[in-house]
């Protein structure tokens, strides 16, 4: 059920500008701003969001100079799963500012609006893709690896034309089920929302395609337009044969067969495609941003998962509370016979080793809770991530695999 959040009052900004919730009368101006500062297809994407009953105009804010829209941002509702714990999340997208208004703090003001709205909607974390470094200024940190896109060396062999077609509304339940099965093996997963599936059917920057067998959808994926190299992303298949036919069908869309595919490690598609892909060394790190607005609230929701990890590993807390310090504050989790108690927040703690705790720099907390290194890996890279009881805290915070589906492909 959609959380109803009353519209905030307009906020005056320096220079006579005003930040307010977007309105239907702003549609054309917002579309022109997004298309001019980003991609032409962004205008359509914005319309799909604000005219959707589950998102609506309250998902978007603008900064106006009189009647002119000069900056905008949109907040999407997401779910981020860690283990069996569902975390309500937000994702900021469709951010743009008119060239002559840059450098006046308008994006900062809009991000503040987005984070306030996110909190009001019950989100305990925000995740997003964005230009390098920029969003770290607003509390985001790199945390979750983006999988690599690999070139197809040769398409799978086969006869005839694979039954590949554009997806329609009736296909969404089957496609979503394929994605759920693909994401099951990952420790961290963000699926598409029901609203996002609807938007992807009309999205111009990618095409949602399905492969049929005996009238049933057995594979699906998103492809970029065939006006150059084609990227196949978010591929999921019922079995390896379907995965190979999906790849063969996508390769047939491109005259010279130039296709790259996103390698979702350990999935059916990754296994089926291994022999057809060109291995490449990764030249640069690519990661999703994550922001944690309230550490205690997030740790509180994760308590069942942390207890499960402790008991599965046979780690003995030794009758002591679990203490995690971010140095400017610390978080104490009581260990009770039946599980972990509510998180208690305390003040600065510079030396958590003295109380058998762990120290985690605040900018490394997203990577600890959602990333591929775990406490052990981060401790080897960062002097400000460490633990007194290594075995215990490595069990609590292990390396995690992740799979994120976002409205925009991060490639």
Secondary structure, 3 states (H helix, E strand, C coil): CCCCCCCCCCEECHHHCEEEECCHHHHHHHHHHHHHHCCCCHHHHHHHHHCCCCCCHHHEEEEEECCEEEEEEEEEEEEEEECCEEEEEEEEEEEEECHHHCCCCHHHHHHHHHHHHHHHCCCCEEEECCCCCHHHHHCCEEEEECCCEEEECCCCCCCCCCCEEECCHHHHHHHHHHHHHHHCCCCEEECCCHHHHHHHHHCCCCEEEEEEECCEEEEEEEECCCCCCEEEEEEEECCHHHHHHHHHHHHCCCCCCCEEEECCCCCHHHHHHHHHEECCCCCCCCEEEEECCCHHHHHHHHHHHHHHHHHHHCCCCCCCCEEEECCCCEEEEEEECCEEEEEEEECCCCCHHHHCCEEECHHHHHHHHHCCCHHHHHHHHCCCEEECCHHHHHHHCCCCCEEECCCCCCC
